[in-house]
Amino acid sequence: MSTVVAVLGGTGSEGGGIALRLAHTGHTVIIGSRDEERAKEAARAINDRIGQERAVGMANPAAVAAADLVLLTVPYAAQIKTLEPLRQALQGKILVDATVPLMPPKVSRVQLPNGASAVAHAQEVLGSEIRVVSAFQNVSAHHLNDLDHSVDCDVLVCGNDASACDQVIALIGAIGLRGIYAGTIENSAAAEAMTSLLIAINRRYKASGSGIRITGLSTSEPG
Amino acid sequence: MSTVVAVLGGTGSEGGGIALRLAHTGHTVIIGSRDEERAKEAARAINDRIGQERAVGMANPAAVAAADLVLLTVPYAAQIKTLEPLRQALQGKILVDATVPLMPPKVSRVQLPNGASAVAHAQEVLGSEIRVVSAFQNVSAHHLNDLDHSVDCDVLVCGNDASACDQVIALIGAIGLRGIYAGTIENSAAAEAMTSLLIAINRRYKASGSGIRITGLSTSEPG
């Protein structure tokens, strides 16, 4: 029994890259968008790339209804607007929120909204019945979309529900990345802030997609 | 001409570990403390370990006066209290602030003071004439003090003065670590917050000193 994942914002490059890797590793993935036609188009592009029919496109509410686990990969400005109408549909599900609160034009500068995590704010807005897990803030979309190379970046996973975090870590492992539990949902602030540092680092060192690795673990199994 | 470094809080394990590595690689290092006797004692311990006379102990004001570069490694609660009386003595010097705003007992939870960087706050308090550089937040004291092993952790370096950041990155390189420029001083928030994640990770994975590495750089020379 495989987890059905909906990727809201899957028409964008970060969500599309994760959806591509999910489909490529045998998962059924639903691309969600406000615009059903764009969702179907993005799903077709994924199926064409992998030569299999594993992605389908739906409008967001249908995508959420059909999924066990919902991944949100929309720009910060759209985060709460996208989630609020889906609150009922999300009850009982896991929401993986990859939001990074970048504030253009100074995207290489840390600017946490109200000095706190945007994902922790989503957990507050949605209420504790929806298990929100933060992940994927630091993974380069460019690398996700390049199936010829493995992604040299760990995924920091933060959330208040240990079992939900474990499921997300397992899913991350299934697409070939390493997910690492990094504390409760407020801790997402560090992952969100780190993205601006990676942008600053990309500029300074002319890198196309710097990332992070956690060192010093003798095992990536929880102790 | 070698940089003379004063380590305020060098009687503690993080500052002591950096001072040890500086002395071990041939630098003259001044241990600063509120208590001159404790500073001298910590300096003697370093000299005994390396078998050379490279560390001296002084009270903080004398340590700052004698140094080109001042490193602050005190607990968050002591940060501003330590700096304020040294403001005049610090004029024209580089202050490397390693402060991490941990709020016991919940040290594994991100709690940035007023939602912002503690080091950026020091820059505000001291004024722009003192070049404040943030560094060393994520490096395990345990690993710094173990000279038999190299430290598997990059040092994120944030600051508003590019030349000061470059000098700090060179010093970090001289003690065998890799310093990486990661943006202006506000960006220290990410490094400070990351320390709580590393504490959470240490607990979850039974690690003694997890760290971070930046991936995806073809060179660590600025582009």
Contacts between the chains, C-beta under 8 A, distances in Angstrom:
chain1	res1	chain2	res2	distance
A	108	B	183	5.6
A	108	B	187	7.9
A	109	B	183	6.5
A	109	B	184	6.2
A	109	B	186	5.8
A	109	B	187	6.6
A	110	B	117	7.6
A	110	B	183	7.6
A	110	B	186	5.3
A	110	B	187	5.0
A	110	B	189	4.7
A	110	B	190	5.6
A	111	B	186	7.7
A	112	B	112	7.7
A	112	B	115	6.0
A	112	B	189	7.1
A	114	B	115	6.2
A	115	B	112	6.0
A	115	B	114	6.2
A	115	B	115	1.1
A	115	B	116	5.8
A	116	B	115	5.8
A	117	B	110	7.6
A	140	B	216	7.2
A	143	B	216	7.8
A	152	B	215	4.4
A	152	B	216	6.3
A	153	B	215	5.9
A	153	B	216	7.6
A	156	B	197	6.5
A	158	B	197	7.7
A	180	B	201	6.2
A	180	B	205	7.7
A	181	B	200	7.4
A	181	B	201	7.2
A	181	B	204	5.0
A	181	B	205	8.0
A	182	B	197	4.2
A	182	B	200	5.5
A	182	B	201	5.7
A	183	B	108	5.6
A	183	B	109	6.4
A	183	B	110	7.6
A	183	B	196	6.7
A	183	B	197	5.7
A	183	B	200	3.5
A	183	B	201	7.9
A	184	B	109	6.3
A	184	B	200	8.0
A	186	B	109	5.8
A	186	B	110	5.3
A	186	B	111	7.7
A	187	B	108	7.9
A	187	B	109	6.5
A	187	B	110	5.0
A	187	B	193	7.5
A	187	B	196	6.3
A	187	B	197	5.3
A	187	B	200	6.5
A	189	B	110	4.7
A	189	B	112	7.0
A	189	B	193	5.3
A	190	B	110	5.6
A	190	B	190	6.1
A	190	B	193	3.6
A	190	B	194	4.7
A	190	B	196	7.0
A	190	B	197	5.0
A	191	B	197	7.7
A	193	B	187	7.5
A	193	B	189	5.3
A	193	B	190	3.6
A	193	B	193	5.9
A	194	B	190	4.7
A	194	B	194	6.8
A	196	B	183	6.7
A	196	B	187	6.3
A	196	B	190	7.0
A	197	B	156	6.5
A	197	B	158	7.7
A	197	B	182	4.2
A	197	B	183	5.8
A	197	B	187	5.3
A	197	B	190	5.0
A	197	B	191	7.7
A	198	B	214	7.8
A	200	B	181	7.4
A	200	B	182	5.4
A	200	B	183	3.4
A	200	B	184	8.0
A	200	B	187	6.5
A	201	B	180	6.2
A	201	B	181	7.2
A	201	B	182	5.7
A	201	B	183	7.9
A	201	B	214	6.2
A	201	B	217	7.3
A	203	B	223	7.8
A	204	B	181	5.0
A	204	B	222	5.3
A	204	B	223	6.4
A	205	B	180	7.7
A	205	B	181	7.9
A	205	B	217	4.9
A	205	B	218	7.8
A	205	B	219	6.6
A	205	B	220	7.0
A	205	B	221	7.5
A	205	B	222	6.3
A	205	B	223	5.3
A	206	B	218	7.9
A	206	B	223	3.1
A	207	B	216	5.1
A	207	B	217	5.2
A	207	B	218	6.8
A	207	B	223	8.0
A	208	B	216	7.3
A	209	B	216	5.3
A	210	B	214	5.6
A	210	B	215	6.4
A	210	B	216	4.1
A	210	B	217	6.0
A	211	B	214	7.4
A	211	B	215	4.5
A	211	B	216	5.3
A	212	B	212	5.4
A	212	B	213	6.9
A	212	B	214	6.2
A	212	B	215	6.7
A	213	B	212	6.9
A	213	B	213	4.4
A	213	B	215	5.5
A	214	B	198	7.7
A	214	B	201	6.2
A	214	B	210	5.5
A	214	B	211	7.4
A	214	B	212	6.2
A	215	B	152	4.3
A	215	B	153	5.9
A	215	B	210	6.4
A	215	B	211	4.4
A	215	B	212	6.7
A	215	B	213	5.5
A	216	B	140	7.2
A	216	B	143	7.8
A	216	B	152	6.3
A	216	B	153	7.5
A	216	B	207	5.1
A	216	B	208	7.3
A	216	B	209	5.3
A	216	B	210	4.0
A	216	B	211	5.3
A	217	B	201	7.3
A	217	B	205	5.0
A	217	B	207	5.2
A	217	B	210	6.0
A	218	B	205	7.8
A	218	B	206	7.9
A	218	B	207	6.8
A	219	B	205	6.5
A	220	B	205	7.0
A	221	B	205	7.5
A	222	B	204	5.3
A	222	B	205	6.3
A	223	B	203	7.8
A	223	B	204	6.4
A	223	B	205	5.4
A	223	B	206	3.2
